[in-house]
Amino acid sequence: MEFKDYYKILGVSTDADLKAIKTAYRKLARKYHPDVSTEKDAEKQFKDVAEAYEVLSDEKKRAEFDQLRQYGSAGQRFEPPPGWQSSNQGSGGDFSDFFESIFGAGRQRAGGSRGFEGTEDFTSSRGRDVDVELPLFLEDTFSDEARPLEYNLPHYGESGRLADIRKTLSVKLPPGVADGDRIRLKGQGGPGFGNGPAGDLYLRIRLVPHPLFDVAGHDLNITVPVAPWEAALGAKITLPTLTGKISLAIAPDSQNGQRLRIKGKGLRTRSGNGDLFAILKVVMPAKSNPEAMRLWKEVASVAAFNPRREWEV
Amino acid sequence: MQTEYSASLHLHDACHAVGMPATEFIEIVSLGILAPAGDTPETWVFDLQMISTARRALRLQRDLHLDWEAVALVLDLLSERDRLREENQQLHRRLQRLTEL
């Protein structure tokens, strides 16, 4: 495995005191915390920073790390020296192989994130809760069929090492799911430790952007290109919706940007459907033939229309 | 292969799901970070969005060494940022449809 230089990760010198280490950690934690950061690889960066802090802020761990640092440097392959045994206990975080090779594998944490271990004893604790993102096509939100879902489950093998196992589940979504919704599947998370129950699986719905329809809550927007004469004379056009084509009447003298509401053709909600809004966009032909040009001139002379009248004050 | 969902949790289960003692859960409710239905801790009901918010709050509190008031402020600002980002994306998409079709 690769050697991690915790001093480099925190950007502190090897003789930095605890205060300097704390300050460096806090600064980097704010920058890379996955709940706050927009940086690329924030999660991975934050993990490194948290791990570095875990070691350097603890006098005993830091002393052991300093000892080992003589054997490796950043980017190099690293093996702990033969017979190496830490006097520290893994403290139960989600740490790298490098960390675990020095300080031993952490024990599994109960419940959710960092720290709190619940009331169970160590030999029997509840499995981890797992968060999985579920990308969903807009069309799929209308389906009542169960869909297969594959996800990775963190699993502690006999050696206490963390490894992912692949799991498949058939999931029927409740009607009316929206972007960002969460669904909890009881007992489908990480397996329990000892006699502890399994954790839960949390699905987070992410609606995949559609080539035609934009989502706004449970409503949908579609941009409808129309010819200038369709806007002027009115027209009957065929409009795609998520559940099939419908016929849409465009009134005479319609405007560019005008929104037409088609009731009930939006996304499903728990009670009924959202609406579909057709937004008209007048499009000019790329090139008009001479006869069309002649007729445009005629329109220009009889329409008596000045689109820039507001400028003339 | 069951697909049993559950959309709401009481305080005890919520504490378990988040990994947070009840005393801290009660504190973040009193700060308005979470607004469960129900009048007393015994009758509180948390939905899944609240569970995810509570987890986020806990991570921020532990990892950034913040007190709960600061966590409340950060969460408010983050949700405002997320809302603006989403609105920006929507407007951007609409503008693209109008100018590039």
HADDOCK unambig.tbl for C-alpha pairs under 7 A between the chains (distance, minus, plus):
assign (segid A and resid 26 and name CA) (segid B and resid 64 and name CA) 6.11 0.50 0.50
assign (segid A and resid 29 and name CA) (segid B and resid 63 and name CA) 6.97 0.50 0.50
assign (segid A and resid 29 and name CA) (segid B and resid 64 and name CA) 6.23 0.50 0.50
assign (segid A and resid 30 and name CA) (segid B and resid 64 and name CA) 6.53 0.50 0.50
assign (segid A and resid 35 and name CA) (segid B and resid 56 and name CA) 6.79 0.50 0.50
assign (segid A and resid 111 and name CA) (segid B and resid 16 and name CA) 5.79 0.50 0.50
assign (segid A and resid 111 and name CA) (segid B and resid 17 and name CA) 5.78 0.50 0.50
assign (segid A and resid 111 and name CA) (segid B and resid 18 and name CA) 6.56 0.50 0.50
assign (segid A and resid 111 and name CA) (segid B and resid 19 and name CA) 5.08 0.50 0.50
assign (segid A and resid 112 and name CA) (segid B and resid 17 and name CA) 5.85 0.50 0.50
assign (segid A and resid 112 and name CA) (segid B and resid 18 and name CA) 4.90 0.50 0.50
assign (segid A and resid 112 and name CA) (segid B and resid 19 and name CA) 4.75 0.50 0.50
assign (segid A and resid 113 and name CA) (segid B and resid 18 and name CA) 6.97 0.50 0.50
assign (segid A and resid 113 and name CA) (segid B and resid 19 and name CA) 6.34 0.50 0.50
assign (segid A and resid 116 and name CA) (segid B and resid 19 and name CA) 5.48 0.50 0.50
assign (segid A and resid 116 and name CA) (segid B and resid 20 and name CA) 6.11 0.50 0.50
assign (segid A and resid 117 and name CA) (segid B and resid 19 and name CA) 6.97 0.50 0.50
assign (segid A and resid 118 and name CA) (segid B and resid 16 and name CA) 6.91 0.50 0.50
assign (segid A and resid 118 and name CA) (segid B and resid 19 and name CA) 6.70 0.50 0.50
assign (segid A and resid 169 and name CA) (segid B and resid 1 and name CA) 5.66 0.50 0.50
assign (segid A and resid 170 and name CA) (segid B and resid 1 and name CA) 6.22 0.50 0.50
assign (segid A and resid 170 and name CA) (segid B and resid 3 and name CA) 6.93 0.50 0.50
assign (segid A and resid 171 and name CA) (segid B and resid 3 and name CA) 5.51 0.50 0.50
assign (segid A and resid 172 and name CA) (segid B and resid 3 and name CA) 6.70 0.50 0.50
assign (segid A and resid 182 and name CA) (segid B and resid 48 and name CA) 6.09 0.50 0.50
assign (segid A and resid 182 and name CA) (segid B and resid 49 and name CA) 6.63 0.50 0.50
assign (segid A and resid 183 and name CA) (segid B and resid 5 and name CA) 6.72 0.50 0.50
assign (segid A and resid 183 and name CA) (segid B and resid 7 and name CA) 6.98 0.50 0.50
assign (segid A and resid 184 and name CA) (segid B and resid 5 and name CA) 5.37 0.50 0.50
assign (segid A and resid 184 and name CA) (segid B and resid 6 and name CA) 5.87 0.50 0.50
assign (segid A and resid 184 and name CA) (segid B and resid 7 and name CA) 6.75 0.50 0.50
assign (segid A and resid 185 and name CA) (segid B and resid 3 and name CA) 6.23 0.50 0.50
assign (segid A and resid 185 and name CA) (segid B and resid 4 and name CA) 5.69 0.50 0.50
assign (segid A and resid 185 and name CA) (segid B and resid 5 and name CA) 4.86 0.50 0.50
assign (segid A and resid 185 and name CA) (segid B and resid 6 and name CA) 6.95 0.50 0.50
assign (segid A and resid 186 and name CA) (segid B and resid 4 and name CA) 6.29 0.50 0.50
assign (segid A and resid 186 and name CA) (segid B and resid 5 and name CA) 6.36 0.50 0.50
assign (segid A and resid 223 and name CA) (segid B and resid 97 and name CA) 6.79 0.50 0.50
assign (segid A and resid 281 and name CA) (segid B and resid 98 and name CA) 6.81 0.50 0.50
